[in-house]
């Protein structure tokens, strides 16, 4: 039983280390990639938006010019 617990715990630590490594890589990319620096910086000014969230939004949206101030939150 202890062996199974120890292996599961090691797996949790490995996954957390991998997540931390990927988060650091995303932080670095957001700070150096010219396509992301401006948008990520502006989005981070919003309360509750971290670098990771801002980078995810930028990657998903890609071209912010297709939205206007009135359509970005529109339900239409």
PDB file of N, CA, C and O in Angstrom:
ATOM      1  N   UNK A   1       0.817  -1.185   0.000  1.00  0.00           N
ATOM      2  CA  UNK A   1       0.000   0.000   0.000  1.00  0.00           C
ATOM      3  C   UNK A   1       0.867   1.257   0.000  1.00  0.00           C
ATOM      4  O   UNK A   1       0.574   2.215  -0.715  1.00  0.00           O
ATOM      5  N   UNK A   2       1.927   1.256   0.795  1.00  0.00           N
ATOM      6  CA  UNK A   2       2.811   2.414   0.866  1.00  0.00           C
ATOM      7  C   UNK A   2       3.493   2.669  -0.474  1.00  0.00           C
ATOM      8  O   UNK A   2       3.684   3.822  -0.860  1.00  0.00           O
ATOM      9  N   UNK A   3       3.859   1.612  -1.184  1.00  0.00           N
ATOM     10  CA  UNK A   3       4.503   1.761  -2.486  1.00  0.00           C
ATOM     11  C   UNK A   3       3.574   2.455  -3.478  1.00  0.00           C
ATOM     12  O   UNK A   3       4.005   3.340  -4.217  1.00  0.00           O
ATOM     13  N   UNK A   4       2.312   2.060  -3.496  1.00  0.00           N
ATOM     14  CA  UNK A   4       1.341   2.684  -4.393  1.00  0.00           C
ATOM     15  C   UNK A   4       1.168   4.160  -4.049  1.00  0.00           C
ATOM     16  O   UNK A   4       1.096   5.005  -4.941  1.00  0.00           O
ATOM     17  N   UNK A   5       1.102   4.469  -2.754  1.00  0.00           N
ATOM     18  CA  UNK A   5       0.975   5.859  -2.333  1.00  0.00           C
ATOM     19  C   UNK A   5       2.193   6.679  -2.743  1.00  0.00           C
ATOM     20  O   UNK A   5       2.055   7.788  -3.258  1.00  0.00           O
ATOM     21  N   UNK A   6       3.376   6.136  -2.517  1.00  0.00           N
ATOM     22  CA  UNK A   6       4.610   6.843  -2.871  1.00  0.00           C
ATOM     23  C   UNK A   6       4.698   7.103  -4.372  1.00  0.00           C
ATOM     24  O   UNK A   6       5.129   8.179  -4.789  1.00  0.00           O
ATOM     25  N   UNK A   7       4.299   6.137  -5.180  1.00  0.00           N
ATOM     26  CA  UNK A   7       4.317   6.328  -6.635  1.00  0.00           C
ATOM     27  C   UNK A   7       3.303   7.380  -7.067  1.00  0.00           C
ATOM     28  O   UNK A   7       3.590   8.202  -7.938  1.00  0.00           O
ATOM     29  N   UNK A   8       2.130   7.356  -6.467  1.00  0.00           N
ATOM     30  CA  UNK A   8       1.123   8.361  -6.791  1.00  0.00           C
ATOM     31  C   UNK A   8       1.593   9.750  -6.374  1.00  0.00           C
ATOM     32  O   UNK A   8       1.384  10.717  -7.107  1.00  0.00           O
ATOM     33  N   UNK A   9       2.211   9.861  -5.231  1.00  0.00           N
ATOM     34  CA  UNK A   9       2.727  11.140  -4.764  1.00  0.00           C
ATOM     35  C   UNK A   9       3.850  11.650  -5.671  1.00  0.00           C
ATOM     36  O   UNK A   9       3.911  12.841  -5.978  1.00  0.00           O
ATOM     37  N   UNK A  10       4.725  10.757  -6.093  1.00  0.00           N
ATOM     38  CA  UNK A  10       5.782  11.142  -7.040  1.00  0.00           C
ATOM     39  C   UNK A  10       5.187  11.645  -8.350  1.00  0.00           C
ATOM     40  O   UNK A  10       5.701  12.590  -8.948  1.00  0.00           O
ATOM     41  N   UNK A  11       4.112  11.018  -8.792  1.00  0.00           N
ATOM     42  CA  UNK A  11       3.447  11.454 -10.017  1.00  0.00           C
ATOM     43  C   UNK A  11       2.872  12.857  -9.848  1.00  0.00           C
ATOM     44  O   UNK A  11       2.976  13.685 -10.753  1.00  0.00           O
ATOM     45  N   UNK A  12       2.273  13.124  -8.706  1.00  0.00           N
ATOM     46  CA  UNK A  12       1.726  14.459  -8.433  1.00  0.00           C
ATOM     47  C   UNK A  12       2.850  15.490  -8.467  1.00  0.00           C
ATOM     48  O   UNK A  12       2.695  16.550  -9.074  1.00  0.00           O
ATOM     49  N   UNK A  13       3.970  15.198  -7.830  1.00  0.00           N
ATOM     50  CA  UNK A  13       5.100  16.127  -7.835  1.00  0.00           C
ATOM     51  C   UNK A  13       5.641  16.341  -9.245  1.00  0.00           C
ATOM     52  O   UNK A  13       6.015  17.458  -9.603  1.00  0.00           O
ATOM     53  N   UNK A  14       5.685  15.284 -10.042  1.00  0.00           N
ATOM     54  CA  UNK A  14       6.173  15.395 -11.425  1.00  0.00           C
ATOM     55  C   UNK A  14       5.247  16.268 -12.269  1.00  0.00           C
ATOM     56  O   UNK A  14       5.708  17.102 -13.048  1.00  0.00           O
ATOM     57  N   UNK A  15       3.955  16.072 -12.110  1.00  0.00           N
ATOM     58  CA  UNK A  15       2.985  16.866 -12.869  1.00  0.00           C
ATOM     59  C   UNK A  15       3.065  18.335 -12.459  1.00  0.00           C
ATOM     60  O   UNK A  15       2.992  19.220 -13.311  1.00  0.00           O
ATOM     61  N   UNK A  16       3.212  18.596 -11.179  1.00  0.00           N
ATOM     62  CA  UNK A  16       3.330  19.980 -10.716  1.00  0.00           C
ATOM     63  C   UNK A  16       4.605  20.626 -11.249  1.00  0.00           C
ATOM     64  O   UNK A  16       4.589  21.793 -11.639  1.00  0.00           O
ATOM     65  N   UNK A  17       5.700  19.886 -11.270  1.00  0.00           N
ATOM     66  CA  UNK A  17       6.957  20.420 -11.806  1.00  0.00           C
ATOM     67  C   UNK A  17       6.830  20.710 -13.291  1.00  0.00           C
ATOM     68  O   UNK A  17       7.333  21.726 -13.772  1.00  0.00           O
ATOM     69  N   UNK A  18       6.168  19.831 -14.015  1.00  0.00           N
ATOM     70  CA  UNK A  18       5.958  20.046 -15.456  1.00  0.00           C
ATOM     71  C   UNK A  18       5.079  21.271 -15.685  1.00  0.00           C
ATOM     72  O   UNK A  18       5.365  22.080 -16.568  1.00  0.00           O
ATOM     73  N   UNK A  19       4.019  21.414 -14.904  1.00  0.00           N
ATOM     74  CA  UNK A  19       3.145  22.584 -15.020  1.00  0.00           C
ATOM     75  C   UNK A  19       3.916  23.866 -14.755  1.00  0.00           C
ATOM     76  O   UNK A  19       3.774  24.844 -15.489  1.00  0.00           O
ATOM     77  N   UNK A  20       4.729  23.864 -13.713  1.00  0.00           N
ATOM     78  CA  UNK A  20       5.520  25.049 -13.380  1.00  0.00           C
ATOM     79  C   UNK A  20       6.498  25.385 -14.499  1.00  0.00           C
ATOM     80  O   UNK A  20       6.720  26.557 -14.804  1.00  0.00           O
ATOM     81  N   UNK A  21       7.078  24.366 -15.106  1.00  0.00           N
ATOM     82  CA  UNK A  21       8.001  24.567 -16.225  1.00  0.00           C
ATOM     83  C   UNK A  21       7.286  25.169 -17.430  1.00  0.00           C
ATOM     84  O   UNK A  21       7.805  26.083 -18.071  1.00  0.00           O
ATOM     85  N   UNK A  22       6.102  24.661 -17.737  1.00  0.00           N
ATOM     86  CA  UNK A  22       5.329  25.200 -18.857  1.00  0.00           C
ATOM     87  C   UNK A  22       4.863  26.620 -18.569  1.00  0.00           C
ATOM     88  O   UNK A  22       4.886  27.464 -19.465  1.00  0.00           O
ATOM     89  N   UNK A  23       4.440  26.904 -17.336  1.00  0.00           N
ATOM     90  CA  UNK A  23       4.043  28.266 -16.966  1.00  0.00           C
ATOM     91  C   UNK A  23       5.201  29.238 -17.147  1.00  0.00           C
ATOM     92  O   UNK A  23       5.012  30.350 -17.641  1.00  0.00           O
ATOM     93  N   UNK A  24       6.403  28.819 -16.747  1.00  0.00           N
ATOM     94  CA  UNK A  24       7.583  29.681 -16.910  1.00  0.00           C
ATOM     95  C   UNK A  24       7.882  29.920 -18.379  1.00  0.00           C
ATOM     96  O   UNK A  24       8.260  31.027 -18.762  1.00  0.00           O
ATOM     97  N   UNK A  25       7.718  28.891 -19.210  1.00  0.00           N
ATOM     98  CA  UNK A  25       7.952  29.046 -20.654  1.00  0.00           C
ATOM     99  C   UNK A  25       6.932  30.000 -21.272  1.00  0.00           C
ATOM    100  O   UNK A  25       7.277  30.793 -22.147  1.00  0.00           O
ATOM    101  N   UNK A  26       5.685  29.926 -20.823  1.00  0.00           N
ATOM    102  CA  UNK A  26       4.649  30.838 -21.331  1.00  0.00           C
ATOM    103  C   UNK A  26       4.948  32.262 -20.886  1.00  0.00           C
ATOM    104  O   UNK A  26       4.808  33.197 -21.675  1.00  0.00           O
ATOM    105  N   UNK A  27       5.354  32.440 -19.640  1.00  0.00           N
ATOM    106  CA  UNK A  27       5.724  33.767 -19.145  1.00  0.00           C
ATOM    107  C   UNK A  27       6.857  34.360 -19.994  1.00  0.00           C
ATOM    108  O   UNK A  27       6.810  35.532 -20.367  1.00  0.00           O
ATOM    109  N   UNK A  28       7.861  33.553 -20.291  1.00  0.00           N
ATOM    110  CA  UNK A  28       8.994  34.005 -21.106  1.00  0.00           C
ATOM    111  C   UNK A  28       8.543  34.366 -22.517  1.00  0.00           C
ATOM    112  O   UNK A  28       8.950  35.394 -23.058  1.00  0.00           O
ATOM    113  N   UNK A  29       7.708  33.529 -23.108  1.00  0.00           N
ATOM    114  CA  UNK A  29       7.210  33.792 -24.457  1.00  0.00           C
ATOM    115  C   UNK A  29       6.384  35.080 -24.494  1.00  0.00           C
ATOM    116  O   UNK A  29       6.509  35.871 -25.430  1.00  0.00           O
ATOM    117  N   UNK A  30       5.555  35.288 -23.496  1.00  0.00           N
ATOM    118  CA  UNK A  30       4.705  36.481 -23.440  1.00  0.00           C
ATOM    119  C   UNK A  30       5.537  37.749 -23.283  1.00  0.00           C
ATOM    120  O   UNK A  30       5.122  38.824 -23.716  1.00  0.00           O
ATOM    121  N   UNK A  31       6.704  37.625 -22.669  1.00  0.00           N
ATOM    122  CA  UNK A  31       7.556  38.792 -22.445  1.00  0.00           C
ATOM    123  C   UNK A  31       8.477  39.091 -23.623  1.00  0.00           C
ATOM    124  O   UNK A  31       9.007  40.198 -23.725  1.00  0.00           O
ATOM    125  N   UNK A  32       8.675  38.119 -24.516  1.00  0.00           N
ATOM    126  CA  UNK A  32       9.653  38.319 -25.594  1.00  0.00           C
ATOM    127  C   UNK A  32       9.076  38.259 -27.001  1.00  0.00           C
ATOM    128  O   UNK A  32       9.676  38.806 -27.926  1.00  0.00           O
ATOM    129  N   UNK A  33       7.941  37.618 -27.189  1.00  0.00           N
ATOM    130  CA  UNK A  33       7.356  37.482 -28.524  1.00  0.00           C
ATOM    131  C   UNK A  33       6.705  38.799 -28.939  1.00  0.00           C
ATOM    132  O   UNK A  33       5.765  39.248 -28.284  1.00  0.00           O
ATOM    133  N   UNK A  34       7.185  39.425 -30.012  1.00  0.00           N
ATOM    134  CA  UNK A  34       6.630  40.718 -30.422  1.00  0.00           C
ATOM    135  C   UNK A  34       5.125  40.676 -30.711  1.00  0.00           C
ATOM    136  O   UNK A  34       4.438  41.686 -30.558  1.00  0.00           O
ATOM    137  N   UNK A  35       4.617  39.532 -31.122  1.00  0.00           N
ATOM    138  CA  UNK A  35       3.184  39.418 -31.419  1.00  0.00           C
ATOM    139  C   UNK A  35       2.337  39.391 -30.148  1.00  0.00           C
ATOM    140  O   UNK A  35       1.130  39.623 -30.211  1.00  0.00           O
ATOM    141  N   UNK A  36       2.944  39.114 -29.003  1.00  0.00           N
ATOM    142  CA  UNK A  36       2.194  38.984 -27.757  1.00  0.00           C
ATOM    143  C   UNK A  36       2.434  40.104 -26.761  1.00  0.00           C
ATOM    144  O   UNK A  36       1.553  40.420 -25.962  1.00  0.00           O
ATOM    145  N   UNK A  37       3.596  40.698 -26.796  1.00  0.00           N
ATOM    146  CA  UNK A  37       3.992  41.636 -25.747  1.00  0.00           C
ATOM    147  C   UNK A  37       2.947  42.728 -25.516  1.00  0.00           C
ATOM    148  O   UNK A  37       2.525  42.942 -24.380  1.00  0.00           O
ATOM    149  N   UNK A  38       2.528  43.413 -26.564  1.00  0.00           N
ATOM    150  CA  UNK A  38       1.576  44.522 -26.404  1.00  0.00           C
ATOM    151  C   UNK A  38       0.225  44.079 -25.904  1.00  0.00           C
ATOM    152  O   UNK A  38      -0.301  44.640 -24.943  1.00  0.00           O
ATOM    153  N   UNK A  39      -0.347  43.071 -26.551  1.00  0.00           N
ATOM    154  CA  UNK A  39      -1.690  42.613 -26.167  1.00  0.00           C
ATOM    155  C   UNK A  39      -1.711  42.012 -24.775  1.00  0.00           C
ATOM    156  O   UNK A  39      -2.622  42.285 -23.993  1.00  0.00           O
ATOM    157  N   UNK A  40      -0.722  41.201 -24.461  1.00  0.00           N
ATOM    158  CA  UNK A  40      -0.662  40.588 -23.131  1.00  0.00           C
ATOM    159  C   UNK A  40      -0.506  41.670 -22.067  1.00  0.00           C
ATOM    160  O   UNK A  40      -1.151  41.616 -21.020  1.00  0.00           O
ATOM    161  N   UNK A  41       0.341  42.640 -22.333  1.00  0.00           N
ATOM    162  CA  UNK A  41       0.525  43.727 -21.373  1.00  0.00           C
ATOM    163  C   UNK A  41      -0.753  44.507 -21.123  1.00  0.00           C
ATOM    164  O   UNK A  41      -1.059  44.851 -19.982  1.00  0.00           O
ATOM    165  N   UNK A  42      -1.501  44.787 -22.185  1.00  0.00           N
ATOM    166  CA  UNK A  42      -2.758  45.522 -22.027  1.00  0.00           C
ATOM    167  C   UNK A  42      -3.807  44.691 -21.291  1.00  0.00           C
ATOM    168  O   UNK A  42      -4.516  45.203 -20.425  1.00  0.00           O
ATOM    169  N   UNK A  43      -3.901  43.415 -21.638  1.00  0.00           N
ATOM    170  CA  UNK A  43      -4.884  42.563 -20.972  1.00  0.00           C
ATOM    171  C   UNK A  43      -4.571  42.376 -19.491  1.00  0.00           C
ATOM    172  O   UNK A  43      -5.483  42.257 -18.673  1.00  0.00           O
ATOM    173  N   UNK A  44      -3.296  42.349 -19.145  1.00  0.00           N
ATOM    174  CA  UNK A  44      -2.908  42.181 -17.739  1.00  0.00           C
ATOM    175  C   UNK A  44      -3.318  43.366 -16.882  1.00  0.00           C
ATOM    176  O   UNK A  44      -3.343  43.265 -15.656  1.00  0.00           O
ATOM    177  N   UNK A  45      -3.638  44.486 -17.512  1.00  0.00           N
ATOM    178  CA  UNK A  45      -4.112  45.657 -16.757  1.00  0.00           C
ATOM    179  C   UNK A  45      -5.511  45.424 -16.191  1.00  0.00           C
ATOM    180  O   UNK A  45      -5.932  46.117 -15.265  1.00  0.00           O
ATOM    181  N   UNK A  46      -6.222  44.460 -16.742  1.00  0.00           N
ATOM    182  CA  UNK A  46      -7.566  44.145 -16.255  1.00  0.00           C
ATOM    183  C   UNK A  46      -7.468  43.342 -14.961  1.00  0.00           C
ATOM    184  O   UNK A  46      -6.631  42.449 -14.834  1.00  0.00           O
ATOM    185  N   UNK A  47      -8.310  43.663 -14.028  1.00  0.00           N
ATOM    186  CA  UNK A  47      -8.308  42.961 -12.749  1.00  0.00           C
ATOM    187  C   UNK A  47      -8.574  41.472 -12.953  1.00  0.00           C
ATOM    188  O   UNK A  47      -9.523  41.095 -13.640  1.00  0.00           O
ATOM    189  N   UNK A  48      -7.748  40.643 -12.365  1.00  0.00           N
ATOM    190  CA  UNK A  48      -7.940  39.199 -12.413  1.00  0.00           C
ATOM    191  C   UNK A  48      -7.361  38.513 -13.635  1.00  0.00           C
ATOM    192  O   UNK A  48      -7.485  37.296 -13.773  1.00  0.00           O
ATOM    193  N   UNK A  49      -6.725  39.276 -14.537  1.00  0.00           N
ATOM    194  CA  UNK A  49      -6.146  38.678 -15.744  1.00  0.00           C
ATOM    195  C   UNK A  49      -4.643  38.559 -15.548  1.00  0.00           C
ATOM    196  O   UNK A  49      -3.932  39.562 -15.476  1.00  0.00           O
ATOM    197  N   UNK A  50      -4.169  37.329 -15.461  1.00  0.00           N
ATOM    198  CA  UNK A  50      -2.739  37.071 -15.300  1.00  0.00           C
ATOM    199  C   UNK A  50      -2.089  36.918 -16.675  1.00  0.00           C
ATOM    200  O   UNK A  50      -2.767  36.952 -17.702  1.00  0.00           O
ATOM    201  N   UNK A  51      -0.792  36.752 -16.680  1.00  0.00           N
ATOM    202  CA  UNK A  51      -0.073  36.549 -17.934  1.00  0.00           C
ATOM    203  C   UNK A  51      -0.577  35.298 -18.642  1.00  0.00           C
ATOM    204  O   UNK A  51      -0.742  35.304 -19.862  1.00  0.00           O
ATOM    205  N   UNK A  52      -0.820  34.238 -17.903  1.00  0.00           N
ATOM    206  CA  UNK A  52      -1.285  32.990 -18.494  1.00  0.00           C
ATOM    207  C   UNK A  52      -2.651  33.168 -19.156  1.00  0.00           C
ATOM    208  O   UNK A  52      -2.862  32.706 -20.277  1.00  0.00           O
ATOM    209  N   UNK A  53      -3.565  33.828 -18.476  1.00  0.00           N
ATOM    210  CA  UNK A  53      -4.896  34.084 -19.035  1.00  0.00           C
ATOM    211  C   UNK A  53      -4.813  34.984 -20.250  1.00  0.00           C
ATOM    212  O   UNK A  53      -5.451  34.720 -21.270  1.00  0.00           O
ATOM    213  N   UNK A  54      -4.025  36.052 -20.144  1.00  0.00           N
ATOM    214  CA  UNK A  54      -3.880  36.987 -21.260  1.00  0.00           C
ATOM    215  C   UNK A  54      -3.264  36.303 -22.480  1.00  0.00           C
ATOM    216  O   UNK A  54      -3.697  36.541 -23.607  1.00  0.00           O
ATOM    217  N   UNK A  55      -2.270  35.467 -22.266  1.00  0.00           N
ATOM    218  CA  UNK A  55      -1.643  34.748 -23.379  1.00  0.00           C
ATOM    219  C   UNK A  55      -2.638  33.795 -24.022  1.00  0.00           C
ATOM    220  O   UNK A  55      -2.701  33.694 -25.248  1.00  0.00           O
ATOM    221  N   UNK A  56      -3.408  33.101 -23.210  1.00  0.00           N
ATOM    222  CA  UNK A  56      -4.429  32.200 -23.753  1.00  0.00           C
ATOM    223  C   UNK A  56      -5.447  32.943 -24.598  1.00  0.00           C
ATOM    224  O   UNK A  56      -5.828  32.472 -25.670  1.00  0.00           O
ATOM    225  N   UNK A  57      -5.888  34.095 -24.127  1.00  0.00           N
ATOM    226  CA  UNK A  57      -6.828  34.907 -24.903  1.00  0.00           C
ATOM    227  C   UNK A  57      -6.212  35.351 -26.226  1.00  0.00           C
ATOM    228  O   UNK A  57      -6.854  35.273 -27.273  1.00  0.00           O
ATOM    229  N   UNK A  58      -4.980  35.811 -26.174  1.00  0.00           N
ATOM    230  CA  UNK A  58      -4.315  36.277 -27.400  1.00  0.00           C
ATOM    231  C   UNK A  58      -4.152  35.152 -28.415  1.00  0.00           C
ATOM    232  O   UNK A  58      -4.328  35.363 -29.615  1.00  0.00           O
ATOM    233  N   UNK A  59      -3.825  33.984 -27.946  1.00  0.00           N
ATOM    234  CA  UNK A  59      -3.649  32.844 -28.853  1.00  0.00           C
ATOM    235  C   UNK A  59      -4.984  32.430 -29.462  1.00  0.00           C
ATOM    236  O   UNK A  59      -5.048  32.104 -30.647  1.00  0.00           O
ATOM    237  N   UNK A  60      -6.039  32.440 -28.671  1.00  0.00           N
ATOM    238  CA  UNK A  60      -7.355  32.044 -29.177  1.00  0.00           C
ATOM    239  C   UNK A  60      -7.955  33.081 -30.117  1.00  0.00           C
ATOM    240  O   UNK A  60      -8.498  32.728 -31.165  1.00  0.00           O
ATOM    241  N   UNK A  61      -7.861  34.355 -29.752  1.00  0.00           N
ATOM    242  CA  UNK A  61      -8.487  35.410 -30.553  1.00  0.00           C
ATOM    243  C   UNK A  61      -7.675  35.704 -31.806  1.00  0.00           C
ATOM    244  O   UNK A  61      -8.247  35.912 -32.875  1.00  0.00           O
ATOM    245  N   UNK A  62      -6.379  35.726 -31.695  1.00  0.00           N
ATOM    246  CA  UNK A  62      -5.429  35.960 -32.786  1.00  0.00           C
ATOM    247  C   UNK A  62      -5.506  37.378 -33.344  1.00  0.00           C
ATOM    248  O   UNK A  62      -4.528  38.116 -33.222  1.00  0.00           O
ATOM    249  N   UNK A  63      -6.591  37.788 -33.934  1.00  0.00           N
ATOM    250  CA  UNK A  63      -6.689  39.103 -34.557  1.00  0.00           C
ATOM    251  C   UNK A  63      -7.740  39.933 -33.835  1.00  0.00           C
ATOM    252  O   UNK A  63      -8.938  39.774 -34.073  1.00  0.00           O
ATOM    253  N   UNK A  64      -7.293  40.809 -32.961  1.00  0.00           N
ATOM    254  CA  UNK A  64      -8.197  41.630 -32.165  1.00  0.00           C
ATOM    255  C   UNK A  64      -8.930  42.670 -33.005  1.00  0.00           C
ATOM    256  O   UNK A  64      -9.956  43.196 -32.574  1.00  0.00           O
ATOM    257  N   UNK A  65      -8.423  42.972 -34.188  1.00  0.00           N
ATOM    258  CA  UNK A  65      -9.037  44.001 -35.027  1.00  0.00           C
ATOM    259  C   UNK A  65     -10.419  43.596 -35.534  1.00  0.00           C
ATOM    260  O   UNK A  65     -11.175  44.452 -35.992  1.00  0.00           O
ATOM    261  N   UNK A  66     -10.759  42.335 -35.464  1.00  0.00           N
ATOM    262  CA  UNK A  66     -12.084  41.913 -35.940  1.00  0.00           C
ATOM    263  C   UNK A  66     -13.194  42.263 -34.953  1.00  0.00           C
ATOM    264  O   UNK A  66     -14.375  42.087 -35.252  1.00  0.00           O
ATOM    265  N   UNK A  67     -12.809  42.761 -33.773  1.00  0.00           N
ATOM    266  CA  UNK A  67     -13.791  43.171 -32.768  1.00  0.00           C
ATOM    267  C   UNK A  67     -13.808  44.685 -32.641  1.00  0.00           C
ATOM    268  O   UNK A  67     -12.796  45.356 -32.843  1.00  0.00           O
ATOM    269  N   UNK A  68     -14.972  45.206 -32.305  1.00  0.00           N
ATOM    270  CA  UNK A  68     -15.079  46.622 -31.958  1.00  0.00           C
ATOM    271  C   UNK A  68     -15.465  46.692 -30.488  1.00  0.00           C
ATOM    272  O   UNK A  68     -15.776  45.676 -29.866  1.00  0.00           O
ATOM    273  N   UNK A  69     -15.440  47.887 -29.948  1.00  0.00           N
ATOM    274  CA  UNK A  69     -15.803  48.041 -28.533  1.00  0.00           C
ATOM    275  C   UNK A  69     -17.214  47.553 -28.241  1.00  0.00           C
ATOM    276  O   UNK A  69     -17.482  47.065 -27.143  1.00  0.00           O
ATOM    277  N   UNK A  70     -18.114  47.677 -29.200  1.00  0.00           N
ATOM    278  CA  UNK A  70     -19.502  47.279 -28.959  1.00  0.00           C
ATOM    279  C   UNK A  70     -19.769  45.799 -29.260  1.00  0.00           C
ATOM    280  O   UNK A  70     -20.791  45.264 -28.831  1.00  0.00           O
ATOM    281  N   UNK A  71     -18.871  45.135 -29.986  1.00  0.00           N
ATOM    282  CA  UNK A  71     -19.128  43.741 -30.337  1.00  0.00           C
ATOM    283  C   UNK A  71     -18.334  42.737 -29.534  1.00  0.00           C
ATOM    284  O   UNK A  71     -18.642  41.546 -29.579  1.00  0.00           O
ATOM    285  N   UNK A  72     -17.331  43.168 -28.807  1.00  0.00           N
ATOM    286  CA  UNK A  72     -16.480  42.196 -28.107  1.00  0.00           C
ATOM    287  C   UNK A  72     -17.233  41.454 -27.005  1.00  0.00           C
ATOM    288  O   UNK A  72     -16.913  40.299 -26.724  1.00  0.00           O
ATOM    289  N   UNK A  73     -18.207  42.074 -26.383  1.00  0.00           N
ATOM    290  CA  UNK A  73     -18.989  41.408 -25.354  1.00  0.00           C
ATOM    291  C   UNK A  73     -20.420  41.165 -25.770  1.00  0.00           C
ATOM    292  O   UNK A  73     -21.274  40.872 -24.932  1.00  0.00           O
ATOM    293  N   UNK A  74     -20.691  41.283 -27.056  1.00  0.00           N
ATOM    294  CA  UNK A  74     -22.056  41.189 -27.542  1.00  0.00           C
ATOM    295  C   UNK A  74     -22.561  39.756 -27.554  1.00  0.00           C
ATOM    296  O   UNK A  74     -21.795  38.821 -27.787  1.00  0.00           O
ATOM    297  N   UNK A  75     -23.834  39.590 -27.306  1.00  0.00           N
ATOM    298  CA  UNK A  75     -24.483  38.276 -27.384  1.00  0.00           C
ATOM    299  C   UNK A  75     -25.106  38.054 -28.751  1.00  0.00           C
ATOM    300  O   UNK A  75     -25.674  36.990 -28.998  1.00  0.00           O
ATOM    301  N   UNK A  76     -25.017  39.006 -29.621  1.00  0.00           N
ATOM    302  CA  UNK A  76     -25.667  38.896 -30.937  1.00  0.00           C
ATOM    303  C   UNK A  76     -24.844  38.082 -31.886  1.00  0.00           C
ATOM    304  O   UNK A  76     -25.239  37.887 -33.035  1.00  0.00           O
TER     305      UNK A  76
END
